[in-house]
Amino acid sequence: MVMPLVDEHKPKCYLCNNSFDSIEKLREHQKAEHREFFEHHENLKREPAPGDVTVF
């Protein structure tokens, strides 16, 4: 698949691939259109996967 380079500088929603003029409009779109997705994923506890190595 070939992606166009025309609007590469604009923020894009990774769920529906719509592009927006500013990051604020993208945030508003995600809160309105994809609210269930973000509510579900923001409450997940992040922890290392089994076998991950912590580097100090």
All heavy atoms as atom14 arrays in JSON, in Angstrom:
{
  "sequence": "MVMPLVDEHKPKCYLCNNSFDSIEKLREHQKAEHREFFEHHENLKREPAPGDVTVF",
  "atom14_mask": [
    [1, 1, 1, 1, 1, 1, 1, 1, 0, 0, 0, 0, 0, 0],
    [1, 1, 1, 1, 1, 1, 1, 0, 0, 0, 0, 0, 0, 0],
    [1, 1, 1, 1, 1, 1, 1, 1, 0, 0, 0, 0, 0, 0],
    [1, 1, 1, 1, 1, 1, 1, 0, 0, 0, 0, 0, 0, 0],
    [1, 1, 1, 1, 1, 1, 1, 1, 0, 0, 0, 0, 0, 0],
    [1, 1, 1, 1, 1, 1, 1, 0, 0, 0, 0, 0, 0, 0],
    [1, 1, 1, 1, 1, 1, 1, 1, 0, 0, 0, 0, 0, 0],
    [1, 1, 1, 1, 1, 1, 1, 1, 1, 0, 0, 0, 0, 0],
    [1, 1, 1, 1, 1, 1, 1, 1, 1, 1, 0, 0, 0, 0],
    [1, 1, 1, 1, 1, 1, 1, 1, 1, 0, 0, 0, 0, 0],
    [1, 1, 1, 1, 1, 1, 1, 0, 0, 0, 0, 0, 0, 0],
    [1, 1, 1, 1, 1, 1, 1, 1, 1, 0, 0, 0, 0, 0],
    [1, 1, 1, 1, 1, 1, 0, 0, 0, 0, 0, 0, 0, 0],
    [1, 1, 1, 1, 1, 1, 1, 1, 1, 1, 1, 1, 0, 0],
    [1, 1, 1, 1, 1, 1, 1, 1, 0, 0, 0, 0, 0, 0],
    [1, 1, 1, 1, 1, 1, 0, 0, 0, 0, 0, 0, 0, 0],
    [1, 1, 1, 1, 1, 1, 1, 1, 0, 0, 0, 0, 0, 0],
    [1, 1, 1, 1, 1, 1, 1, 1, 0, 0, 0, 0, 0, 0],
    [1, 1, 1, 1, 1, 1, 0, 0, 0, 0, 0, 0, 0, 0],
    [1, 1, 1, 1, 1, 1, 1, 1, 1, 1, 1, 0, 0, 0],
    [1, 1, 1, 1, 1, 1, 1, 1, 0, 0, 0, 0, 0, 0],
    [1, 1, 1, 1, 1, 1, 0, 0, 0, 0, 0, 0, 0, 0],
    [1, 1, 1, 1, 1, 1, 1, 1, 0, 0, 0, 0, 0, 0],
    [1, 1, 1, 1, 1, 1, 1, 1, 1, 0, 0, 0, 0, 0],
    [1, 1, 1, 1, 1, 1, 1, 1, 1, 0, 0, 0, 0, 0],
    [1, 1, 1, 1, 1, 1, 1, 1, 0, 0, 0, 0, 0, 0],
    [1, 1, 1, 1, 1, 1, 1, 1, 1, 1, 1, 0, 0, 0],
    [1, 1, 1, 1, 1, 1, 1, 1, 1, 0, 0, 0, 0, 0],
    [1, 1, 1, 1, 1, 1, 1, 1, 1, 1, 0, 0, 0, 0],
    [1, 1, 1, 1, 1, 1, 1, 1, 1, 0, 0, 0, 0, 0],
    [1, 1, 1, 1, 1, 1, 1, 1, 1, 0, 0, 0, 0, 0],
    [1, 1, 1, 1, 1, 0, 0, 0, 0, 0, 0, 0, 0, 0],
    [1, 1, 1, 1, 1, 1, 1, 1, 1, 0, 0, 0, 0, 0],
    [1, 1, 1, 1, 1, 1, 1, 1, 1, 1, 0, 0, 0, 0],
    [1, 1, 1, 1, 1, 1, 1, 1, 1, 1, 1, 0, 0, 0],
    [1, 1, 1, 1, 1, 1, 1, 1, 1, 0, 0, 0, 0, 0],
    [1, 1, 1, 1, 1, 1, 1, 1, 1, 1, 1, 0, 0, 0],
    [1, 1, 1, 1, 1, 1, 1, 1, 1, 1, 1, 0, 0, 0],
    [1, 1, 1, 1, 1, 1, 1, 1, 1, 0, 0, 0, 0, 0],
    [1, 1, 1, 1, 1, 1, 1, 1, 1, 1, 0, 0, 0, 0],
    [1, 1, 1, 1, 1, 1, 1, 1, 1, 1, 0, 0, 0, 0],
    [1, 1, 1, 1, 1, 1, 1, 1, 1, 0, 0, 0, 0, 0],
    [1, 1, 1, 1, 1, 1, 1, 1, 0, 0, 0, 0, 0, 0],
    [1, 1, 1, 1, 1, 1, 1, 1, 0, 0, 0, 0, 0, 0],
    [1, 1, 1, 1, 1, 1, 1, 1, 1, 0, 0, 0, 0, 0],
    [1, 1, 1, 1, 1, 1, 1, 1, 1, 1, 1, 0, 0, 0],
    [1, 1, 1, 1, 1, 1, 1, 1, 1, 0, 0, 0, 0, 0],
    [1, 1, 1, 1, 1, 1, 1, 0, 0, 0, 0, 0, 0, 0],
    [1, 1, 1, 1, 1, 0, 0, 0, 0, 0, 0, 0, 0, 0],
    [1, 1, 1, 1, 1, 1, 1, 0, 0, 0, 0, 0, 0, 0],
    [1, 1, 1, 1, 0, 0, 0, 0, 0, 0, 0, 0, 0, 0],
    [1, 1, 1, 1, 1, 1, 1, 1, 0, 0, 0, 0, 0, 0],
    [1, 1, 1, 1, 1, 1, 1, 0, 0, 0, 0, 0, 0, 0],
    [1, 1, 1, 1, 1, 1, 1, 0, 0, 0, 0, 0, 0, 0],
    [1, 1, 1, 1, 1, 1, 1, 0, 0, 0, 0, 0, 0, 0],
    [1, 1, 1, 1, 1, 1, 1, 1, 1, 1, 1, 0, 0, 0]
  ],
  "atom14_positions": [
    [[0.84, -1.18, 0.0], [0.0, 0.0, 0.0], [0.89, 1.24, 0.0], [1.84, 1.33, 0.77], [-0.87, -0.03, 1.26], [-1.81, 1.11, 1.35], [-3.11, 0.81, 2.55], [-2.49, 1.75, 3.9], [0.0, 0.0, 0.0], [0.0, 0.0, 0.0], [0.0, 0.0, 0.0], [0.0, 0.0, 0.0], [0.0, 0.0, 0.0], [0.0, 0.0, 0.0]],
    [[0.57, 2.19, -0.84], [1.34, 3.42, -0.95], [0.58, 4.53, -0.25], [-0.6, 4.75, -0.51], [1.57, 3.79, -2.43], [2.32, 5.1, -2.55], [2.31, 2.67, -3.14], [0.0, 0.0, 0.0], [0.0, 0.0, 0.0], [0.0, 0.0, 0.0], [0.0, 0.0, 0.0], [0.0, 0.0, 0.0], [0.0, 0.0, 0.0], [0.0, 0.0, 0.0]],
    [[1.26, 5.21, 0.67], [0.64, 6.3, 1.4], [0.96, 7.63, 0.73], [2.1, 7.85, 0.32], [1.16, 6.33, 2.84], [0.91, 5.06, 3.61], [-0.82, 4.66, 3.79], [-1.32, 5.91, 4.94], [0.0, 0.0, 0.0], [0.0, 0.0, 0.0], [0.0, 0.0, 0.0], [0.0, 0.0, 0.0], [0.0, 0.0, 0.0], [0.0, 0.0, 0.0]],
    [[-0.01, 8.52, 0.62], [0.26, 9.83, 0.02], [1.11, 10.71, 0.94], [1.0, 10.62, 2.16], [-1.13, 10.43, -0.17], [-1.96, 9.75, 0.85], [-1.39, 8.36, 1.02], [0.0, 0.0, 0.0], [0.0, 0.0, 0.0], [0.0, 0.0, 0.0], [0.0, 0.0, 0.0], [0.0, 0.0, 0.0], [0.0, 0.0, 0.0], [0.0, 0.0, 0.0]],
    [[1.95, 11.53, 0.37], [2.81, 12.41, 1.15], [2.23, 13.81, 1.28], [2.86, 14.69, 1.83], [4.19, 12.5, 0.49], [4.95, 11.19, 0.39], [6.23, 11.4, -0.38], [5.22, 10.63, 1.75], [0.0, 0.0, 0.0], [0.0, 0.0, 0.0], [0.0, 0.0, 0.0], [0.0, 0.0, 0.0], [0.0, 0.0, 0.0], [0.0, 0.0, 0.0]],
    [[1.01, 14.02, 0.8], [0.41, 15.34, 0.78], [0.16, 15.89, 2.18], [0.55, 16.99, 2.5], [-0.9, 15.31, -0.03], [-1.59, 16.66, 0.01], [-0.64, 14.89, -1.45], [0.0, 0.0, 0.0], [0.0, 0.0, 0.0], [0.0, 0.0, 0.0], [0.0, 0.0, 0.0], [0.0, 0.0, 0.0], [0.0, 0.0, 0.0], [0.0, 0.0, 0.0]],
    [[-0.49, 15.11, 3.04], [-0.88, 15.58, 4.37], [-0.08, 14.89, 5.46], [-0.57, 14.62, 6.54], [-2.37, 15.32, 4.6], [-3.24, 16.16, 3.69], [-2.78, 17.25, 3.29], [-4.35, 15.73, 3.38], [0.0, 0.0, 0.0], [0.0, 0.0, 0.0], [0.0, 0.0, 0.0], [0.0, 0.0, 0.0], [0.0, 0.0, 0.0], [0.0, 0.0, 0.0]],
    [[1.17, 14.62, 5.21], [1.99, 13.88, 6.15], [2.23, 14.65, 7.45], [2.44, 14.06, 8.5], [3.32, 13.53, 5.5], [4.13, 12.53, 6.26], [5.34, 12.1, 5.49], [5.19, 11.52, 4.42], [6.44, 12.37, 5.98], [0.0, 0.0, 0.0], [0.0, 0.0, 0.0], [0.0, 0.0, 0.0], [0.0, 0.0, 0.0], [0.0, 0.0, 0.0]],
    [[2.2, 15.97, 7.39], [2.47, 16.79, 8.57], [1.25, 16.94, 9.49], [1.38, 17.42, 10.6], [2.95, 18.18, 8.13], [1.9, 18.95, 7.39], [1.59, 18.7, 6.07], [1.07, 19.94, 7.78], [0.62, 19.52, 5.69], [0.28, 20.29, 6.71], [0.0, 0.0, 0.0], [0.0, 0.0, 0.0], [0.0, 0.0, 0.0], [0.0, 0.0, 0.0]],
    [[0.07, 16.52, 9.04], [-1.14, 16.68, 9.85], [-1.32, 15.49, 10.78], [-0.99, 14.36, 10.44], [-2.36, 16.78, 8.93], [-2.4, 18.05, 8.12], [-3.68, 18.13, 7.32], [-3.74, 19.42, 6.54], [-5.0, 19.52, 5.8], [0.0, 0.0, 0.0], [0.0, 0.0, 0.0], [0.0, 0.0, 0.0], [0.0, 0.0, 0.0], [0.0, 0.0, 0.0]],
    [[-1.85, 15.73, 12.0], [-2.14, 14.61, 12.9], [-3.23, 13.72, 12.33], [-4.16, 14.19, 11.68], [-2.6, 15.29, 14.19], [-2.68, 16.73, 13.92], [-2.16, 17.02, 12.58], [0.0, 0.0, 0.0], [0.0, 0.0, 0.0], [0.0, 0.0, 0.0], [0.0, 0.0, 0.0], [0.0, 0.0, 0.0], [0.0, 0.0, 0.0], [0.0, 0.0, 0.0]],
    [[-3.1, 12.41, 12.55], [-4.03, 11.45, 11.99], [-4.54, 10.51, 13.08], [-3.76, 10.06, 13.92], [-3.33, 10.65, 10.9], [-4.23, 9.67, 10.18], [-3.48, 8.91, 9.12], [-3.59, 9.67, 7.83], [-3.11, 8.9, 6.69], [0.0, 0.0, 0.0], [0.0, 0.0, 0.0], [0.0, 0.0, 0.0], [0.0, 0.0, 0.0], [0.0, 0.0, 0.0]],
    [[-5.82, 10.23, 13.04], [-6.41, 9.28, 13.96], [-6.02, 7.88, 13.51], [-6.27, 7.49, 12.37], [-7.93, 9.42, 13.96], [-8.76, 8.26, 15.05], [0.0, 0.0, 0.0], [0.0, 0.0, 0.0], [0.0, 0.0, 0.0], [0.0, 0.0, 0.0], [0.0, 0.0, 0.0], [0.0, 0.0, 0.0], [0.0, 0.0, 0.0], [0.0, 0.0, 0.0]],
    [[-5.4, 7.1, 14.39], [-4.94, 5.78, 14.0], [-6.05, 4.74, 14.03], [-5.84, 3.62, 13.61], [-3.77, 5.33, 14.87], [-4.03, 5.33, 16.35], [-4.6, 4.23, 16.98], [-3.7, 6.43, 17.12], [-4.84, 4.23, 18.34], [-3.92, 6.44, 18.48], [-4.49, 5.34, 19.08], [-4.72, 5.34, 20.43], [0.0, 0.0, 0.0], [0.0, 0.0, 0.0]],
    [[-7.24, 5.11, 14.48], [-8.36, 4.18, 14.48], [-9.17, 4.26, 13.19], [-9.65, 3.25, 12.69], [-9.27, 4.44, 15.68], [-8.62, 4.15, 17.04], [-9.52, 4.63, 18.16], [-8.33, 2.68, 17.18], [0.0, 0.0, 0.0], [0.0, 0.0, 0.0], [0.0, 0.0, 0.0], [0.0, 0.0, 0.0], [0.0, 0.0, 0.0], [0.0, 0.0, 0.0]],
    [[-9.34, 5.46, 12.64], [-10.15, 5.6, 11.43], [-9.4, 6.28, 10.28], [-9.97, 6.46, 9.21], [-11.43, 6.36, 11.74], [-11.16, 8.04, 12.31], [0.0, 0.0, 0.0], [0.0, 0.0, 0.0], [0.0, 0.0, 0.0], [0.0, 0.0, 0.0], [0.0, 0.0, 0.0], [0.0, 0.0, 0.0], [0.0, 0.0, 0.0], [0.0, 0.0, 0.0]],
    [[-8.14, 6.68, 10.49], [-7.27, 7.28, 9.47], [-7.76, 8.62, 8.94], [-7.4, 9.01, 7.83], [-7.04, 6.32, 8.3], [-6.16, 5.16, 8.71], [-5.29, 5.3, 9.54], [-6.4, 4.01, 8.11], [0.0, 0.0, 0.0], [0.0, 0.0, 0.0], [0.0, 0.0, 0.0], [0.0, 0.0, 0.0], [0.0, 0.0, 0.0], [0.0, 0.0, 0.0]],
    [[-8.56, 9.35, 9.7], [-8.93, 10.71, 9.33], [-7.81, 11.66, 9.74], [-7.23, 11.5, 10.81], [-10.23, 11.14, 10.02], [-11.42, 10.36, 9.51], [-11.37, 9.77, 8.44], [-12.49, 10.36, 10.26], [0.0, 0.0, 0.0], [0.0, 0.0, 0.0], [0.0, 0.0, 0.0], [0.0, 0.0, 0.0], [0.0, 0.0, 0.0], [0.0, 0.0, 0.0]],
    [[-7.51, 12.64, 8.91], [-6.48, 13.62, 9.27], [-7.15, 14.91, 9.72], [-8.25, 15.24, 9.3], [-5.54, 13.88, 8.1], [-6.25, 14.38, 7.01], [0.0, 0.0, 0.0], [0.0, 0.0, 0.0], [0.0, 0.0, 0.0], [0.0, 0.0, 0.0], [0.0, 0.0, 0.0], [0.0, 0.0, 0.0], [0.0, 0.0, 0.0], [0.0, 0.0, 0.0]],
    [[-6.45, 15.65, 10.59], [-6.99, 16.87, 11.2], [-5.98, 17.99, 11.09], [-4.78, 17.75, 10.93], [-7.35, 16.6, 12.67], [-8.42, 15.56, 12.82], [-8.09, 14.22, 12.97], [-9.75, 15.91, 12.79], [-9.06, 13.26, 13.09], [-10.74, 14.95, 12.9], [-10.39, 13.62, 13.05], [0.0, 0.0, 0.0], [0.0, 0.0, 0.0], [0.0, 0.0, 0.0]],
    [[-6.45, 19.22, 11.22], [-5.59, 20.39, 11.09], [-4.73, 20.62, 12.32], [-3.66, 21.18, 12.23], [-6.42, 21.64, 10.81], [-7.08, 21.57, 9.44], [-6.49, 20.95, 8.53], [-8.18, 22.12, 9.3], [0.0, 0.0, 0.0], [0.0, 0.0, 0.0], [0.0, 0.0, 0.0], [0.0, 0.0, 0.0], [0.0, 0.0, 0.0], [0.0, 0.0, 0.0]],
    [[-5.2, 20.2, 13.5], [-4.45, 20.42, 14.73], [-4.64, 19.24, 15.67], [-5.58, 18.45, 15.53], [-4.9, 21.71, 15.41], [-6.23, 21.57, 15.86], [0.0, 0.0, 0.0], [0.0, 0.0, 0.0], [0.0, 0.0, 0.0], [0.0, 0.0, 0.0], [0.0, 0.0, 0.0], [0.0, 0.0, 0.0], [0.0, 0.0, 0.0], [0.0, 0.0, 0.0]],
    [[-3.76, 19.13, 16.63], [-3.83, 18.05, 17.61], [-5.05, 18.21, 18.51], [-5.62, 17.22, 18.96], [-2.51, 17.98, 18.42], [-2.42, 16.67, 19.21], [-2.37, 19.15, 19.36], [-2.1, 15.49, 18.39], [0.0, 0.0, 0.0], [0.0, 0.0, 0.0], [0.0, 0.0, 0.0], [0.0, 0.0, 0.0], [0.0, 0.0, 0.0], [0.0, 0.0, 0.0]],
    [[-5.49, 19.45, 18.73], [-6.69, 19.67, 19.54], [-7.93, 19.09, 18.87], [-8.77, 18.48, 19.52], [-6.89, 21.17, 19.82], [-5.86, 21.77, 20.75], [-4.58, 22.15, 20.03], [-4.59, 22.27, 18.79], [-3.55, 22.3, 20.72], [0.0, 0.0, 0.0], [0.0, 0.0, 0.0], [0.0, 0.0, 0.0], [0.0, 0.0, 0.0], [0.0, 0.0, 0.0]],
    [[-8.04, 19.3, 17.55], [-9.18, 18.73, 16.82], [-9.13, 17.21, 16.82], [-10.16, 16.55, 16.89], [-9.2, 19.27, 15.4], [-9.58, 20.72, 15.33], [-9.69, 21.2, 13.91], [-10.06, 22.67, 13.89], [-10.2, 23.17, 12.51], [0.0, 0.0, 0.0], [0.0, 0.0, 0.0], [0.0, 0.0, 0.0], [0.0, 0.0, 0.0], [0.0, 0.0, 0.0]],
    [[-7.93, 16.64, 16.76], [-7.78, 15.19, 16.84], [-8.25, 14.68, 18.2], [-8.97, 13.69, 18.28], [-6.32, 14.79, 16.59], [-5.98, 13.32, 16.83], [-6.74, 12.42, 15.87], [-4.49, 13.1, 16.71], [0.0, 0.0, 0.0], [0.0, 0.0, 0.0], [0.0, 0.0, 0.0], [0.0, 0.0, 0.0], [0.0, 0.0, 0.0], [0.0, 0.0, 0.0]],
    [[-7.86, 15.36, 19.27], [-8.29, 14.95, 20.62], [-9.8, 15.04, 20.77], [-10.42, 14.15, 21.36], [-7.6, 15.81, 21.67], [-6.16, 15.47, 21.83], [-5.52, 16.27, 22.95], [-4.1, 15.99, 23.02], [-3.16, 16.91, 23.17], [-3.49, 18.18, 23.29], [-1.9, 16.57, 23.21], [0.0, 0.0, 0.0], [0.0, 0.0, 0.0], [0.0, 0.0, 0.0]],
    [[-10.4, 16.1, 20.24], [-11.85, 16.24, 20.31], [-12.53, 15.11, 19.53], [-13.53, 14.54, 20.0], [-12.28, 17.59, 19.74], [-11.9, 18.77, 20.6], [-12.19, 20.1, 19.92], [-12.81, 20.1, 18.83], [-11.79, 21.13, 20.47], [0.0, 0.0, 0.0], [0.0, 0.0, 0.0], [0.0, 0.0, 0.0], [0.0, 0.0, 0.0], [0.0, 0.0, 0.0]],
    [[-12.0, 14.78, 18.37], [-12.55, 13.7, 17.55], [-12.47, 12.37, 18.3], [-13.44, 11.62, 18.35], [-11.77, 13.6, 16.23], [-11.98, 12.31, 15.5], [-13.12, 12.03, 14.8], [-11.18, 11.22, 15.41], [-13.02, 10.82, 14.28], [-11.85, 10.3, 14.64], [0.0, 0.0, 0.0], [0.0, 0.0, 0.0], [0.0, 0.0, 0.0], [0.0, 0.0, 0.0]],
    [[-11.31, 12.09, 18.91], [-11.14, 10.83, 19.62], [-12.05, 10.74, 20.84], [-12.57, 9.67, 21.14], [-9.68, 10.63, 20.01], [-8.81, 10.33, 18.81], [-7.36, 10.2, 19.15], [-6.89, 10.68, 20.18], [-6.62, 9.55, 18.27], [0.0, 0.0, 0.0], [0.0, 0.0, 0.0], [0.0, 0.0, 0.0], [0.0, 0.0, 0.0], [0.0, 0.0, 0.0]],
    [[-12.26, 11.85, 21.54], [-13.16, 11.85, 22.69], [-14.61, 11.64, 22.26], [-15.39, 11.03, 22.98], [-13.03, 13.15, 23.48], [-11.76, 13.24, 24.27], [-11.68, 14.55, 25.03], [-10.36, 14.67, 25.76], [-10.23, 15.97, 26.44], [0.0, 0.0, 0.0], [0.0, 0.0, 0.0], [0.0, 0.0, 0.0], [0.0, 0.0, 0.0], [0.0, 0.0, 0.0]],
    [[-14.98, 12.15, 21.1], [-16.36, 12.05, 20.64], [-16.63, 10.72, 19.92], [-17.62, 10.04, 20.21], [-16.69, 13.21, 19.71], [0.0, 0.0, 0.0], [0.0, 0.0, 0.0], [0.0, 0.0, 0.0], [0.0, 0.0, 0.0], [0.0, 0.0, 0.0], [0.0, 0.0, 0.0], [0.0, 0.0, 0.0], [0.0, 0.0, 0.0], [0.0, 0.0, 0.0]],
    [[-15.77, 10.34, 18.99], [-16.03, 9.19, 18.13], [-15.54, 7.87, 18.7], [-16.13, 6.83, 18.45], [-15.39, 9.41, 16.75], [-15.91, 10.61, 16.02], [-17.38, 10.49, 15.66], [-17.82, 9.38, 15.31], [-18.08, 11.51, 15.73], [0.0, 0.0, 0.0], [0.0, 0.0, 0.0], [0.0, 0.0, 0.0], [0.0, 0.0, 0.0], [0.0, 0.0, 0.0]],
    [[-14.43, 7.88, 19.42], [-13.81, 6.65, 19.89], [-13.72, 6.61, 21.42], [-12.77, 6.06, 21.97], [-12.41, 6.51, 19.28], [-12.37, 6.67, 17.8], [-12.99, 5.8, 16.94], [-11.78, 7.61, 17.02], [-12.79, 6.18, 15.7], [-12.06, 7.29, 15.72], [0.0, 0.0, 0.0], [0.0, 0.0, 0.0], [0.0, 0.0, 0.0], [0.0, 0.0, 0.0]],
    [[-14.69, 7.19, 22.08], [-14.68, 7.31, 23.52], [-14.59, 5.95, 24.21], [-13.82, 5.77, 25.15], [-15.93, 8.04, 23.99], [-16.02, 8.22, 25.48], [-17.24, 9.02, 25.85], [-18.28, 8.85, 24.86], [-19.56, 8.72, 25.12], [-19.98, 8.79, 26.34], [-20.46, 8.56, 24.17], [0.0, 0.0, 0.0], [0.0, 0.0, 0.0], [0.0, 0.0, 0.0]],
    [[-15.34, 4.95, 23.74], [-15.35, 3.63, 24.38], [-13.98, 2.98, 24.31], [-13.52, 2.37, 25.27], [-16.38, 2.71, 23.71], [-17.81, 3.21, 23.81], [-18.17, 4.17, 22.69], [-17.44, 4.22, 21.68], [-19.17, 4.89, 22.83], [0.0, 0.0, 0.0], [0.0, 0.0, 0.0], [0.0, 0.0, 0.0], [0.0, 0.0, 0.0], [0.0, 0.0, 0.0]],
    [[-13.31, 3.12, 23.17], [-11.98, 2.53, 23.01], [-10.99, 3.12, 24.01], [-10.26, 2.39, 24.68], [-11.48, 2.77, 21.58], [-10.09, 2.26, 21.33], [-9.86, 0.93, 21.03], [-9.01, 3.12, 21.4], [-8.58, 0.47, 20.82], [-7.72, 2.67, 21.18], [-7.52, 1.33, 20.89], [0.0, 0.0, 0.0], [0.0, 0.0, 0.0], [0.0, 0.0, 0.0]],
    [[-10.97, 4.43, 24.13], [-10.01, 5.09, 25.01], [-10.36, 4.89, 26.49], [-9.46, 4.76, 27.31], [-9.89, 6.58, 24.67], [-9.16, 6.79, 23.38], [-9.84, 7.09, 22.22], [-7.79, 6.65, 23.31], [-9.17, 7.27, 21.03], [-7.11, 6.83, 22.13], [-7.8, 7.14, 20.99], [0.0, 0.0, 0.0], [0.0, 0.0, 0.0], [0.0, 0.0, 0.0]],
    [[-11.64, 4.85, 26.84], [-12.01, 4.59, 28.22], [-11.59, 3.18, 28.63], [-11.13, 2.97, 29.75], [-13.52, 4.75, 28.4], [-13.97, 6.19, 28.41], [-15.47, 6.33, 28.5], [-16.19, 5.3, 28.42], [-15.94, 7.48, 28.63], [0.0, 0.0, 0.0], [0.0, 0.0, 0.0], [0.0, 0.0, 0.0], [0.0, 0.0, 0.0], [0.0, 0.0, 0.0]],
    [[-11.72, 2.23, 27.74], [-11.33, 0.86, 28.05], [-9.82, 0.74, 28.21], [-9.34, 0.09, 29.13], [-11.81, -0.1, 26.95], [-11.3, -1.48, 27.09], [-11.72, -2.33, 28.08], [-10.37, -2.16, 26.39], [-11.09, -3.47, 27.98], [-10.26, -3.4, 26.95], [0.0, 0.0, 0.0], [0.0, 0.0, 0.0], [0.0, 0.0, 0.0], [0.0, 0.0, 0.0]],
    [[-9.06, 1.36, 27.32], [-7.61, 1.18, 27.31], [-6.85, 2.07, 28.29], [-5.71, 1.78, 28.61], [-7.06, 1.38, 25.9], [-7.42, 0.24, 25.0], [-6.79, -0.97, 25.05], [-8.36, 0.12, 24.04], [-7.31, -1.79, 24.17], [-8.28, -1.15, 23.54], [0.0, 0.0, 0.0], [0.0, 0.0, 0.0], [0.0, 0.0, 0.0], [0.0, 0.0, 0.0]],
    [[-7.44, 3.15, 28.76], [-6.71, 4.0, 29.71], [-6.71, 3.4, 31.11], [-5.87, 3.75, 31.93], [-7.26, 5.42, 29.72], [-8.6, 5.58, 30.39], [-9.12, 7.0, 30.32], [-8.54, 7.82, 29.6], [-10.11, 7.27, 30.99], [0.0, 0.0, 0.0], [0.0, 0.0, 0.0], [0.0, 0.0, 0.0], [0.0, 0.0, 0.0], [0.0, 0.0, 0.0]],
    [[-7.62, 2.48, 31.4], [-7.7, 1.89, 32.73], [-6.92, 0.59, 32.87], [-6.91, 0.01, 33.94], [-9.17, 1.65, 33.1], [-9.94, 2.94, 33.22], [-9.38, 3.96, 33.59], [-11.21, 2.91, 32.88], [0.0, 0.0, 0.0], [0.0, 0.0, 0.0], [0.0, 0.0, 0.0], [0.0, 0.0, 0.0], [0.0, 0.0, 0.0], [0.0, 0.0, 0.0]],
    [[-6.29, 0.13, 31.81], [-5.53, -1.1, 31.88], [-4.22, -0.88, 32.63], [-3.54, 0.12, 32.45], [-5.21, -1.63, 30.47], [-6.41, -2.07, 29.65], [-5.96, -2.5, 28.26], [-7.14, -3.21, 30.32], [0.0, 0.0, 0.0], [0.0, 0.0, 0.0], [0.0, 0.0, 0.0], [0.0, 0.0, 0.0], [0.0, 0.0, 0.0], [0.0, 0.0, 0.0]],
    [[-3.89, -1.83, 33.5], [-2.64, -1.75, 34.25], [-1.5, -2.23, 33.36], [-1.55, -3.33, 32.82], [-2.73, -2.62, 35.5], [-1.49, -2.55, 36.35], [-1.63, -3.43, 37.58], [-0.35, -3.41, 38.37], [-0.4, -4.36, 39.49], [0.0, 0.0, 0.0], [0.0, 0.0, 0.0], [0.0, 0.0, 0.0], [0.0, 0.0, 0.0], [0.0, 0.0, 0.0]],
    [[-0.48, -1.41, 33.2], [0.66, -1.78, 32.37], [1.73, -2.41, 33.25], [2.11, -1.86, 34.27], [1.22, -0.57, 31.65], [0.22, 0.03, 30.71], [0.92, 0.96, 29.74], [-0.05, 1.52, 28.84], [-0.16, 1.15, 27.57], [0.64, 0.25, 27.08], [-1.06, 1.7, 26.81], [0.0, 0.0, 0.0], [0.0, 0.0, 0.0], [0.0, 0.0, 0.0]],
    [[2.18, -3.56, 32.82], [3.24, -4.26, 33.53], [4.11, -4.98, 32.51], [3.68, -5.22, 31.39], [2.65, -5.22, 34.55], [1.69, -6.21, 33.95], [0.98, -7.03, 35.02], [0.76, -6.53, 36.12], [0.66, -8.17, 34.71], [0.0, 0.0, 0.0], [0.0, 0.0, 0.0], [0.0, 0.0, 0.0], [0.0, 0.0, 0.0], [0.0, 0.0, 0.0]],
    [[5.32, -5.33, 32.89], [6.2, -6.01, 31.94], [5.64, -7.38, 31.54], [5.01, -8.07, 32.34], [7.51, -6.17, 32.7], [7.38, -5.46, 33.97], [5.96, -5.06, 34.16], [0.0, 0.0, 0.0], [0.0, 0.0, 0.0], [0.0, 0.0, 0.0], [0.0, 0.0, 0.0], [0.0, 0.0, 0.0], [0.0, 0.0, 0.0], [0.0, 0.0, 0.0]],
    [[5.87, -7.73, 30.31], [5.46, -9.04, 29.82], [6.4, -10.11, 30.38], [7.55, -9.81, 30.72], [5.49, -9.06, 28.3], [0.0, 0.0, 0.0], [0.0, 0.0, 0.0], [0.0, 0.0, 0.0], [0.0, 0.0, 0.0], [0.0, 0.0, 0.0], [0.0, 0.0, 0.0], [0.0, 0.0, 0.0], [0.0, 0.0, 0.0], [0.0, 0.0, 0.0]],
    [[5.95, -11.35, 30.49], [6.83, -12.41, 30.97], [8.07, -12.54, 30.06], [7.94, -12.56, 28.85], [5.96, -13.66, 30.88], [4.56, -13.18, 30.85], [4.6, -11.82, 30.23], [0.0, 0.0, 0.0], [0.0, 0.0, 0.0], [0.0, 0.0, 0.0], [0.0, 0.0, 0.0], [0.0, 0.0, 0.0], [0.0, 0.0, 0.0], [0.0, 0.0, 0.0]],
    [[9.21, -12.58, 30.67], [10.46, -12.69, 29.9], [11.11, -11.37, 29.6], [12.21, -11.34, 29.07], [0.0, 0.0, 0.0], [0.0, 0.0, 0.0], [0.0, 0.0, 0.0], [0.0, 0.0, 0.0], [0.0, 0.0, 0.0], [0.0, 0.0, 0.0], [0.0, 0.0, 0.0], [0.0, 0.0, 0.0], [0.0, 0.0, 0.0], [0.0, 0.0, 0.0]],
    [[10.46, -10.25, 29.9], [11.07, -8.94, 29.68], [12.25, -8.74, 30.63], [12.2, -9.16, 31.78], [10.07, -7.81, 29.89], [9.2, -7.58, 28.69], [9.42, -8.23, 27.65], [8.28, -6.74, 28.77], [0.0, 0.0, 0.0], [0.0, 0.0, 0.0], [0.0, 0.0, 0.0], [0.0, 0.0, 0.0], [0.0, 0.0, 0.0], [0.0, 0.0, 0.0]],
    [[13.27, -8.08, 30.14], [14.45, -7.83, 30.95], [14.54, -6.32, 31.2], [14.45, -5.54, 30.28], [15.73, -8.32, 30.23], [16.95, -8.01, 31.04], [15.62, -9.8, 29.94], [0.0, 0.0, 0.0], [0.0, 0.0, 0.0], [0.0, 0.0, 0.0], [0.0, 0.0, 0.0], [0.0, 0.0, 0.0], [0.0, 0.0, 0.0], [0.0, 0.0, 0.0]],
    [[14.71, -5.95, 32.46], [14.87, -4.54, 32.8], [16.35, -4.18, 32.75], [17.18, -4.85, 33.36], [14.34, -4.27, 34.21], [12.97, -4.69, 34.26], [14.44, -2.79, 34.56], [0.0, 0.0, 0.0], [0.0, 0.0, 0.0], [0.0, 0.0, 0.0], [0.0, 0.0, 0.0], [0.0, 0.0, 0.0], [0.0, 0.0, 0.0], [0.0, 0.0, 0.0]],
    [[16.67, -3.15, 32.0], [18.05, -2.69, 31.87], [18.22, -1.46, 32.73], [17.48, -0.49, 32.63], [18.38, -2.37, 30.4], [19.81, -1.86, 30.28], [18.16, -3.59, 29.53], [0.0, 0.0, 0.0], [0.0, 0.0, 0.0], [0.0, 0.0, 0.0], [0.0, 0.0, 0.0], [0.0, 0.0, 0.0], [0.0, 0.0, 0.0], [0.0, 0.0, 0.0]],
    [[19.23, -1.47, 33.59], [19.49, -0.34, 34.48], [20.58, 0.51, 33.92], [21.5, 0.12, 33.33], [19.88, -0.81, 35.87], [18.74, -1.47, 36.58], [18.64, -2.85, 36.63], [17.75, -0.71, 37.18], [17.6, -3.46, 37.27], [16.7, -1.32, 37.83], [16.61, -2.71, 37.87], [0.0, 0.0, 0.0], [0.0, 0.0, 0.0], [0.0, 0.0, 0.0]]
  ]
}
